Amino acid sequence: MTTSTPRLEIRDLTRSFDDLRVVDEVSLSVMPGQVTCLLGPSGCGKSTTLRIIAGVDRQDAGAVLIDGEVVSDASRHLPPEVRGVGMMFQDFALFPHLDVAQNVAFGLTGPRAARKARVGALLARVGLSGFDHKYPHELSGGEQQRVALVRALAPGPRLMLMDEPFSGLDNRLRDGIRDATLEVLKEEGTAVLLVTHEPDEAMRMADEIALMRAGRIVQRGAPYNIYNAPADLAAAAFFSDINVIRGRSRGALTETPFGAFLTPGHPDGAEVEIAIRPQHLKIDFDRAGRGPNPTPADGTPARGIVRRARFMGRESLIEFAMEFDGSVLRATVPAVFLPKVGTPLWVMLRRDRCFVFPRRV
């Protein structure tokens, strides 16, 4: 049976420390079984928001609801232990004097046999059968993370709050642990609010991303949509490197060395910034140094001089000093392509992958 009631709903949360407002009228909802990611740079207010939801901090204004019930507002503030919320943080916080089974069972109540069965089933689901009597210091980082996960899941929380839970793991293990964690959470049907500053982690795990900046949510959406339709230049730049070409809009067109771009909605004379990611710059290999070869899809090529070329593993990064103004543009191309410094090449833009924004003041 489906429900239209959000598992978590926060309404206009506000929190200030001294004169600094770190959470500024934040509203968000998470449905049962949904993974939502609060994504943003350090200091943007995402962890404070999570602490307010958990009940370990209290907002100055706004409300927190779980399954439609107010758990915190101006007149009510339920303690963390009665909110039905599981929590995972950067520090796994396992009890060093308890073995794995005791750690997982810590928050369970009921008959001993039922608790033991729940612990065994959860450990089996994360590949830790037989680890019952090991102690935290005997486990790898990935194993400790999985124990922390099932300990948080053991009481059957309605909502799981996760604050950078994978940041302490080795890069080689991180993707596998993320995938395993997501699989278990989905199987449990737990609503998840994940805090991270890593766009790759958000894209990999979230059904919806809420991008935060300076205490506010500036954009919400599915990972595909938020990546391919960023709200502003800063949002585009947060997900990847970008190149920026500046111009001035006149008659809903902006002339650039790469041809004219449609810029409707920008008044005449307004300065605009056209952003494009390095992987969407195209190098005209067939006409290197021989002059432009315009195509309708890519507009007018512009010539750049290679400043640097580096092999990055699956791709090569080429840095150009553009002849039209000396600005630097970066392109990535698959496999090995390492032109010599000083080589002139014609560069084109994938016009369908460009974003146009008003110029930042």
CORRA-V103231 format. One record per residue. N is the residue number from 0. RES is the residue in three letters. D_FIRST is the distance of its C-alpha to the first C-alpha in whole Angstrom. Layout:
n=<N,N>
res=<RES,RES>
d_first=<D_FIRST,D_FIRST>
This chain:
n=<0,1,2,3,4,5,6,7,8,9,10,11,12,13,14,15,16,17,18,19,20,21,22,23,24,25,26,27,28,29,30,31,32,33,34,35,36,37,38,39,40,41,42,43,44,45,46,47,48,49,50,51,52,53,54,55,56,57,58,59,60,61,62,63,64,65,66,67,68,69,70,71,72,73,74,75,76,77,78,79,80,81,82,83,84,85,86,87,88,89,90,91,92,93,94,95,96,97,98,99,100,101,102,103,104,105,106,107,108,109,110,111,112,113,114,115,116,117,118,119,120,121,122,123,124,125,126,127,128,129,130,131,132,133,134,135,136,137,138,139,140,141,142,143,144,145,146,147,148,149,150,151,152,153,154,155,156,157,158,159,160,161,162,163,164,165,166,167,168,169,170,171,172,173,174,175,176,177,178,179,180,181,182,183,184,185,186,187,188,189,190,191,192,193,194,195,196,197,198,199,200,201,202,203,204,205,206,207,208,209,210,211,212,213,214,215,216,217,218,219,220,221,222,223,224,225,226,227,228,229,230,231,232,233,234,235,236,237,238,239,240,241,242,243,244,245,246,247,248,249,250,251,252,253,254,255,256,257,258,259,260,261,262,263,264,265,266,267,268,269,270,271,272,273,274,275,276,277,278,279,280,281,282,283,284,285,286,287,288,289,290,291,292,293,294,295,296,297,298,299,300,301,302,303,304,305,306,307,308,309,310,311,312,313,314,315,316,317,318,319,320,321,322,323,324,325,326,327,328,329,330,331,332,333,334,335,336,337,338,339,340,341,342,343,344,345,346,347,348,349,350,351,352,353,354,355,356,357,358,359,360>
res=<MET,THR,THR,SER,THR,PRO,ARG,LEU,GLU,ILE,ARG,ASP,LEU,THR,ARG,SER,PHE,ASP,ASP,LEU,ARG,VAL,VAL,ASP,GLU,VAL,SER,LEU,SER,VAL,MET,PRO,GLY,GLN,VAL,THR,CYS,LEU,LEU,GLY,PRO,SER,GLY,CYS,GLY,LYS,SER,THR,THR,LEU,ARG,ILE,ILE,ALA,GLY,VAL,ASP,ARG,GLN,ASP,ALA,GLY,ALA,VAL,LEU,ILE,ASP,GLY,GLU,VAL,VAL,SER,ASP,ALA,SER,ARG,HIS,LEU,PRO,PRO,GLU,VAL,ARG,GLY,VAL,GLY,MET,MET,PHE,GLN,ASP,PHE,ALA,LEU,PHE,PRO,HIS,LEU,ASP,VAL,ALA,GLN,ASN,VAL,ALA,PHE,GLY,LEU,THR,GLY,PRO,ARG,ALA,ALA,ARG,LYS,ALA,ARG,VAL,GLY,ALA,LEU,LEU,ALA,ARG,VAL,GLY,LEU,SER,GLY,PHE,ASP,HIS,LYS,TYR,PRO,HIS,GLU,LEU,SER,GLY,GLY,GLU,GLN,GLN,ARG,VAL,ALA,LEU,VAL,ARG,ALA,LEU,ALA,PRO,GLY,PRO,ARG,LEU,MET,LEU,MET,ASP,GLU,PRO,PHE,SER,GLY,LEU,ASP,ASN,ARG,LEU,ARG,ASP,GLY,ILE,ARG,ASP,ALA,THR,LEU,GLU,VAL,LEU,LYS,GLU,GLU,GLY,THR,ALA,VAL,LEU,LEU,VAL,THR,HIS,GLU,PRO,ASP,GLU,ALA,MET,ARG,MET,ALA,ASP,GLU,ILE,ALA,LEU,MET,ARG,ALA,GLY,ARG,ILE,VAL,GLN,ARG,GLY,ALA,PRO,TYR,ASN,ILE,TYR,ASN,ALA,PRO,ALA,ASP,LEU,ALA,ALA,ALA,ALA,PHE,PHE,SER,ASP,ILE,ASN,VAL,ILE,ARG,GLY,ARG,SER,ARG,GLY,ALA,LEU,THR,GLU,THR,PRO,PHE,GLY,ALA,PHE,LEU,THR,PRO,GLY,HIS,PRO,ASP,GLY,ALA,GLU,VAL,GLU,ILE,ALA,ILE,ARG,PRO,GLN,HIS,LEU,LYS,ILE,ASP,PHE,ASP,ARG,ALA,GLY,ARG,GLY,PRO,ASN,PRO,THR,PRO,ALA,ASP,GLY,THR,PRO,ALA,ARG,GLY,ILE,VAL,ARG,ARG,ALA,ARG,PHE,MET,GLY,ARG,GLU,SER,LEU,ILE,GLU,PHE,ALA,MET,GLU,PHE,ASP,GLY,SER,VAL,LEU,ARG,ALA,THR,VAL,PRO,ALA,VAL,PHE,LEU,PRO,LYS,VAL,GLY,THR,PRO,LEU,TRP,VAL,MET,LEU,ARG,ARG,ASP,ARG,CYS,PHE,VAL,PHE,PRO,ARG,ARG,VAL>
d_first=<0,4,7,10,12,14,14,18,20,24,26,30,30,34,36,40,43,46,46,44,41,38,35,35,33,30,26,23,19,17,13,11,13,15,19,21,25,28,31,34,38,39,40,37,35,32,33,34,30,28,31,30,26,27,29,32,34,34,33,36,34,30,27,24,21,18,15,17,20,23,24,28,30,33,33,30,30,28,30,28,27,25,23,21,22,23,26,28,32,35,36,34,36,36,38,41,42,39,38,35,33,35,33,30,30,31,28,27,27,27,29,31,30,27,28,30,27,25,27,28,25,25,28,28,25,27,30,32,33,36,36,36,39,40,41,39,43,43,40,40,38,35,35,35,32,30,31,30,27,26,27,25,22,23,22,18,19,16,18,21,24,27,30,32,31,33,36,38,37,40,39,39,37,34,32,32,30,28,27,26,25,22,21,21,19,16,16,15,13,15,16,19,22,25,29,31,35,34,33,33,31,28,28,28,25,23,20,22,26,27,31,33,37,39,36,34,31,33,30,27,25,24,27,28,28,30,32,33,33,35,35,39,41,41,37,38,41,38,36,40,43,44,48,49,51,52,54,54,52,55,54,50,52,52,55,55,57,54,55,53,49,48,47,46,45,48,51,54,56,52,52,49,48,47,45,44,43,46,44,44,48,50,53,55,57,59,61,61,64,65,64,61,59,56,53,51,48,50,52,56,56,58,60,59,61,60,60,58,56,54,52,49,48,45,47,50,51,53,55,57,59,59,62,61,61,61,57,55,53,51,49,48,48,47,49,53,55,57,60,63,63,65,64,63,60,58,55,52,49,46,45,42,41,43,41,44,44,46,49,48,51>
